Amino acid sequence: MNLDLLMDNLSNPALLFFLLGIIAVQLKSDLAIPENSAKFISLYLLFSIGFKGGQELAHSHLGLDILWILLFGVLLATIVPLYTFFILKKKLGIQNAGAIAAAYGSVSAVTFVTSVSFLEMQNIDFGGHMVAVMALMEAPAIIVGVLLMSFYKKEKSKTVSFGQIVKHSFTNGSVLLIMGSLVIGFLASEKQAAGISPFTTDIFKGFLAVFLLDMGITSGKKLAAFWKNGAFPFVFAIVIPIVNGVIVSYLSRFVTNSHGDQLLFAILAASASYIAVPAAMKIAAPKANPGLYLPMALAITFPFNITLGLPLYMYIVEYF
């Protein structure tokens, strides 16, 4: 592994702001990002990455190769929750297993955004269609997780309809915004896109740093409750991303020759959702413990992927 690349990633200001948030909580500081501001910044990040991806997609040749790439992403979002559910079921129960499996089958938009920033710093090209891949991977994992919970549920109780879950998956704010921004970016001309580029591009990294500071504060507050569940969730939150990321780093070469796209596939497979899935699970799995699946995705898997995961997956992509 390239140690210079690893050190550059560890010294990334965005990551350091995330760590600062965790440290602030441990020091019992009153540092906090106002809730409305944090929500605006998260919406901005989704809007910006979606719009820029739509612009890239508009300049791409939409052929059979792009279709295979999209299908590969959906396949990943279906397989990961299937196999992880059975690993989790005996240890954590049906509801928790379904929620965690859905989170790890789905994707983290912020991890994706951080990976895009990583590729730009390394001057590695990637396709705008990867934003569409990310957006398409949100819903299938949620649906698979809910279907598995319904199938294995022992108690007979009122369940949420399949149609309601599908609708919620596609109308979830984060999914709708990034898909909508992607379409708008695709339809906008280069001249029109240039008019808002100071907003979509120039201030992007600054907003990302502030958002990660808020994520660090949120993660720090949930760490104490998380440790009460023993070592298994922690080990799972590290090992499963490595397994998914390493395997997909290799397999993605069969659907795309782009090193940037291959890395993004790996990070999408390795990441876990802590925005769309928790929102869906509040409806679909009210008995699942958010103090378990949220810290796993946000406080363990997320920082692992943006520190050690990125250079590891990039090394495998370049090695093969």
Secondary structure in CASP SS format (residue, H / E / C, confidence):
PFRMAT SS
TARGET T0000
AUTHOR 0000-0000-0000
METHOD secondary structure of the structure
MODEL  1
M C 1.00
N C 1.00
L H 1.00
D H 1.00
L H 1.00
L H 1.00
M H 1.00
D H 1.00
N H 1.00
L H 1.00
S C 1.00
N C 1.00
P H 1.00
A H 1.00
L H 1.00
L H 1.00
F H 1.00
F H 1.00
L H 1.00
L H 1.00
G H 1.00
I H 1.00
I H 1.00
A H 1.00
V H 1.00
Q H 1.00
L C 1.00
K C 1.00
S C 1.00
D C 1.00
L C 1.00
A C 1.00
I C 1.00
P C 1.00
E H 1.00
N H 1.00
S H 1.00
A H 1.00
K H 1.00
F H 1.00
I H 1.00
S H 1.00
L H 1.00
Y H 1.00
L H 1.00
L H 1.00
F H 1.00
S H 1.00
I H 1.00
G H 1.00
F H 1.00
K H 1.00
G H 1.00
G H 1.00
Q H 1.00
E H 1.00
L H 1.00
A H 1.00
H C 1.00
S C 1.00
H C 1.00
L C 1.00
G C 1.00
L H 1.00
D H 1.00
I H 1.00
L H 1.00
W H 1.00
I H 1.00
L H 1.00
L H 1.00
F H 1.00
G H 1.00
V H 1.00
L H 1.00
L H 1.00
A H 1.00
T H 1.00
I H 1.00
V H 1.00
P H 1.00
L H 1.00
Y H 1.00
T H 1.00
F H 1.00
F H 1.00
I H 1.00
L H 1.00
K H 1.00
K H 1.00
K H 1.00
L H 1.00
G C 1.00
I H 1.00
Q H 1.00
N H 1.00
A H 1.00
G H 1.00
A H 1.00
I H 1.00
A H 1.00
A H 1.00
A H 1.00
Y H 1.00
G H 1.00
S C 1.00
V C 1.00
S C 1.00
A H 1.00
V H 1.00
T H 1.00
F H 1.00
V H 1.00
T H 1.00
S H 1.00
V H 1.00
S H 1.00
F H 1.00
L H 1.00
E H 1.00
M H 1.00
Q C 1.00
N C 1.00
I C 1.00
D C 1.00
F C 1.00
G C 1.00
G C 1.00
H H 1.00
M H 1.00
V H 1.00
A H 1.00
V H 1.00
M H 1.00
A H 1.00
L H 1.00
M C 1.00
E H 1.00
A H 1.00
P H 1.00
A H 1.00
I H 1.00
I H 1.00
V H 1.00
G H 1.00
V H 1.00
L H 1.00
L H 1.00
M H 1.00
S H 1.00
F H 1.00
Y H 1.00
K C 1.00
K C 1.00
E C 1.00
K C 1.00
S C 1.00
K C 1.00
T C 1.00
V C 1.00
S C 1.00
F H 1.00
G H 1.00
Q H 1.00
I H 1.00
V H 1.00
K H 1.00
H H 1.00
S H 1.00
F H 1.00
T H 1.00
N C 1.00
G H 1.00
S H 1.00
V H 1.00
L H 1.00
L H 1.00
I H 1.00
M H 1.00
G H 1.00
S H 1.00
L H 1.00
V H 1.00
I H 1.00
G H 1.00
F H 1.00
L H 1.00
A C 1.00
S C 1.00
E H 1.00
K H 1.00
Q H 1.00
A H 1.00
A H 1.00
G H 1.00
I C 1.00
S H 1.00
P H 1.00
F H 1.00
T H 1.00
T H 1.00
D H 1.00
I C 1.00
F H 1.00
K H 1.00
G H 1.00
F H 1.00
L H 1.00
A H 1.00
V H 1.00
F H 1.00
L H 1.00
L H 1.00
D H 1.00
M H 1.00
G H 1.00
I H 1.00
T H 1.00
S H 1.00
G H 1.00
K H 1.00
K H 1.00
L H 1.00
A H 1.00
A H 1.00
F H 1.00
W H 1.00
K H 1.00
N H 1.00
G C 1.00
A C 1.00
F H 1.00
P H 1.00
F H 1.00
V H 1.00
F H 1.00
A H 1.00
I H 1.00
V H 1.00
I H 1.00
P H 1.00
I H 1.00
V H 1.00
N H 1.00
G H 1.00
V H 1.00
I H 1.00
V H 1.00
S H 1.00
Y H 1.00
L H 1.00
S H 1.00
R H 1.00
F H 1.00
V C 1.00
T C 1.00
N C 1.00
S C 1.00
H H 1.00
G H 1.00
D H 1.00
Q H 1.00
L H 1.00
L H 1.00
F H 1.00
A H 1.00
I H 1.00
L H 1.00
A H 1.00
A H 1.00
S C 1.00
A C 1.00
S C 1.00
Y C 1.00
I C 1.00
A H 1.00
V H 1.00
P H 1.00
A H 1.00
A H 1.00
M H 1.00
K H 1.00
I H 1.00
A H 1.00
A C 1.00
P C 1.00
K C 1.00
A C 1.00
N C 1.00
P H 1.00
G H 1.00
L H 1.00
Y H 1.00
L H 1.00
P H 1.00
M H 1.00
A H 1.00
L H 1.00
A H 1.00
I H 1.00
T H 1.00
F H 1.00
P H 1.00
F H 1.00
N H 1.00
I H 1.00
T H 1.00
L H 1.00
G H 1.00
L H 1.00
P H 1.00
L H 1.00
Y H 1.00
M H 1.00
Y H 1.00
I H 1.00
V H 1.00
E H 1.00
Y H 1.00
F C 1.00
END
